[in-house]
Amino acid sequence: MGWIIVYGVDLNSPYQRMNLNPKRHLGTTVGYSLTQAKMLNLWHLLMVVVLLHEGSKGTLVKLNNGGFEDVVIGINPGLPEDNKIINNIQDMVKEASSYLFKASEQRFYFKTIKIVIPSTWTSKPEYRRVTRESYDNADVIVAEPFLKYGDDPYTLQYGGCAKQGRYIHFTPNFMTNDSLRDFYGSRGKVLVHEWAHLRWGVFDEYNKDAPFYSTGGKKAEATRCSADITGQYIFQTSMGKTRKCKIVRETQLYEPGCQFIPNKKQKSPASIMYMQSLSSITQFCDKSSHNIKAPNMQNRMCSYRSTWEVIMNSTDFATSSPISTLPPEPTISLMQMRERTVCLVLDVSGSMSRNNRISRLKQAAELFILQIIEMGSWLGIVTSNNEATIKTDLQHIVNDSVRQSLTGYLPITASGGTNICDGVLTGFQVFLQKYTSTEGCEIVLLTDGEDTAVSSCFPKVRSSGSIIHTIALGPEAAKNLEKLAEMTGGLMFSVTDSLDSNGLIDAFSGISSGSGIISQQSIQLESKGETIGPMKWLDGTIIIDKTVGNDTFFLITWSAGKKAPGIFLTDPKGKKYTTTDFAVDNTNVRTARLKIPGTAKTGNWYYSILNTHTAAQVISITVTTRAASANVPPVTVKSYISSNSNNFPNPMIIYAEVTQGFLPVVDANVIATVESASGISSDLELFDNGLGADIIKHDGIYSRYFTSFKENGRYSIKVRVQGKDKTVRRTRRQSQAIYVPGYVDNGVIILNPPRPNTTVDENPNIGSFNRTTSGGSIVVTDVPTVIPSDVFPPSKITDLQVDFNDHEFFLTWTAPGDDYDSGKAERYEIKKSENPLELTDATFPKATSVNTSDLIPKDAGVKEFFWYKPENFSKKNAASVYFAIRAIDDNNNVGEVSNIAKVSLNLDVLPSTPTSFTTTAPKNSSSNTFTTTMIIVCLLVVISAIVLITIYTSRKPRNRRPETNI
């Protein structure tokens, strides 16, 4: 028997959560019984299929016979016009295509590329109008990051290993400054490096935080793949000279400040995910060349699989084959953003008269017209029942008078049947009255009715080049309505008849332009609805932070009676607004609107709304605004879902990206509200702690598993974010191309200039703020009538760490839950090995077990500590041991194997006779009775000696000096 010590600490307090470890990968898998462990790989395959589009929402990329089509590269509209950017993008893509073809063993290349040019740049005849492309859904963006912190190309990843990322970010300086090639390599090679991050979810094979690892015998190596990359380890002195690095005895690693300088000429062809800048690098690390000892993100996130193994396991690889001939050069299209053109296609069938739907439609559409759609846009309106009617052709929104006149075309009555296709095709006719094509135009389609003939217009919709955003109102809306959004790259929303959720207003508020001009886009600060009793109050606070305040708009709605409730609003300076200051619509629409002139004052705005009606009614408040300055990006929130559809019992992952410019905002409180088709809602707090569904701590992406499915049908998601005084922004750490410190050329060390500092400003605190956004909707199927009590496994443990000291191993991790990250698991399995490949999902059951019989799991979010002293264990100095763990719940649902933790041993021989002992106290309280006893004895001896010396000294006669008598 070995011996263990177990100790739990509650991590649910904000202070403990701040110390959670970052950068931990969490995969997803459905539950399976312990006896079905051999089925794990099959379940993984299932989850890959179900969550195939995780993290790739918005991308238009298709793979066709090995060629990537419709890759969108967007240029930020804030950049000054520079044709060199466009020319260098074209050169980069051409180089990258041939490099990717060779690196992928002749399987993949770039076939068609679309460069989206800002509308603020000069129009040219060769620039086509964009269709479904936009800056916001681009796969690659060229933009100057807010608060310049270097030109490192990077990819925003948050879905874990083998999951697609959001976008690749190049700076304009990277695209135009040829001297940067010495630091990163050619642009084409860098694009392939980043494309592997984006498309296949692989990670970097270097590690700036752990640049070296010990190999034993007082030797260390650079963190790299492959280990065959050669070079010199040098330390640059303050005098500018260099010397060989020294090994630190305590760590068995090179001293801080040591750099690995690669030889310019190499024999090894791998790897692109380490240092693509080397001329010899033409391959990804595969199983034969992969360095499993390197403490890099690829090993940590992908369970020690090589990058090529991950790529080989992708859907792209499975649906492709080697190409025998050289591929053609990429076809590159230059496309330009134009003015936004939108048509509202609104269902006015008889069912819209139920549940106050037609009035709610007018409330929400009115807000869209008055506040959401950007100035300079074109807008038309179509109503549809048995047949469609054009209420108004496209009108150019150039002032508030045009906005107000457009609201007069909104419907107020409903009758007849539902004909979705007629409404859509009539919307196309509205576009064709102004343009020769429907390409690049948008339809906002709202319907509450069933229509079995929706699919009849799918071919025309697919070929139209238009974007259709769908809003499904109520439980009877056409089942395949979302197909229209899916095939056109549009947004999809679902709204229930529950008034408390304010869902219809939220849906219209979420349909903003994808132009990338953030200063023009509406930002929702508040969306709140509650049932308020007679003569009762709805109270709250709206925070106008320093990044917003222009065009601030308050909208109050109520559900009963024509008389407006009592409205009392106070700004931060004490100025008061009442009902008489609002524009009140006392018809069946029941709205009161207030627009604050100029820029709203920064601070807390307090509101109190009194229900003066004789019965209870739903009162809601919506507040929207815009950026305070075009030069300072506002804090924004974007919400995503792991998939647009889901089959029970697979989990859904909800993401919320909170940023200011490109910098993450951390320490915010983020709550997602998930509402089913029947109006059942659940609140879920999202975390940015590197645990559970969240893979990287403090990257501004908050996430969480959702498993509380109650019924089949549509589920809507709404995200609320509140920043507190301590809320700060940080420099984002992403998957990025390595900055090469220099080269060794024929024995001569040639150093590059030091990499620019990546610090943010000295006062990163952005203070308090409010944000609300719609996360769209998801369709869930296969939920049984009687929901099983426990079908979800514990989540994967992603922060396992191990240390070795005093002949024992010390393991720490954060407890998962019974259902992913909720509840409490039943037990743990811990395995160890000298080879990390023996601790993967497939090999974990056969690995050497660690005795965990006395290890009782704590609640999810609690830190676990585990001391383990093995029997008959001896290792050579600095040899390595690997550990992994998984959790099992009380229904034998088995969680995925954790990250694999490594520890190096700095000892010769361990004692072979262990002592058994179990306690719930920390290790330093009493881990070895003999040791503790000896310490106490020694202390007593020392104290006794001090006492005796003191007594002796005090009694010894002293010679006094006559002049002082001392």
Buried (B, 14 or more C-beta within 10 A) or exposed (E): EBBBBBBBBEBEEEEBBEEBBBBBBBBBBBBBEEEBBEEBEEBBEBBBEBBBBBBBBBBBBEBEEBBBBBBBBBBBBBBEEBEEBBEBBBEBBBBBBBBBBEBBBBBBBBBBBBBBBBBBBEEEEEBBBBBBBBBBBBBBBBBBBBBEBBBBBBBBBBBBBBBBBBBBBBBBEBBBBEEBBBBBBBBBBBBBBBBBBBBBBBBBBBBEEBBBBBBBEEEBBBBBBBBBBBBBBBBBEEEEEBEEBEBBEEBBBBBEEBBBBBBBEBEBBBBBBBBBBBEBBBBBBBEEBBBBBBBBBBBBBBBBBBBBBBBBBBEBBEEBEEBEEEBEBBEBBBBBBBBBBBBBBBBBBBBBBEBBBBBBBBBBBBBBBBBBBBBEBBBBBBBBBEEBBBBBBBBBBEEEEBBEEBBEBBBEEBEBBBBBBBBBBBBBBBBEEEBEBBBBBBBBBBBBBBBEEBBEBBEBBEEBBBBBBBBBBBBBBBBBBBBBBBBBBBBBBBBBBBBBBBBBBBBBBBBBBBBBBBBBBBBBBBBBBBBBEEEBBBEBEBBBBBBBBBBBBBBBBBBBBEEBBBBBBBBBEEEEBEBEEBEBBEEEBBBBBBBBEEBBBBBBBBBEBBBBBEEBBBBBBBBBBBBBBEEBBBBBBBBBBBBBBBBBBBBBBBBBBBBBBBBBBBBBBBBBBBBBBEBBBBEBEBBBBBBBBBBBBBBBBBBBBBBBBBBBBBBBBBBBBBBEEEBBBBBBBBBBBBBBBBBBEEEEBEBBEEBEEEEBEEEBEBBBBBBBBBBBBBBBEEBEEEEEEBBBBBBBBBBBBBEBEEBBBBBBBBBBBBBBBBBBBBBBBBBBBEEBBBBBBBBBBEBEEBBBEBBBBBBBBBBBBBBBBBEEBEBEBBBBBBBBBBBBBEBBBBBBBBBBBBBBBBBEEBEEEBEEBEBEEEBEEEBBEEEEEEEEEEEEEEEEEEEEEEEEEEEEEEEEEEEEEE
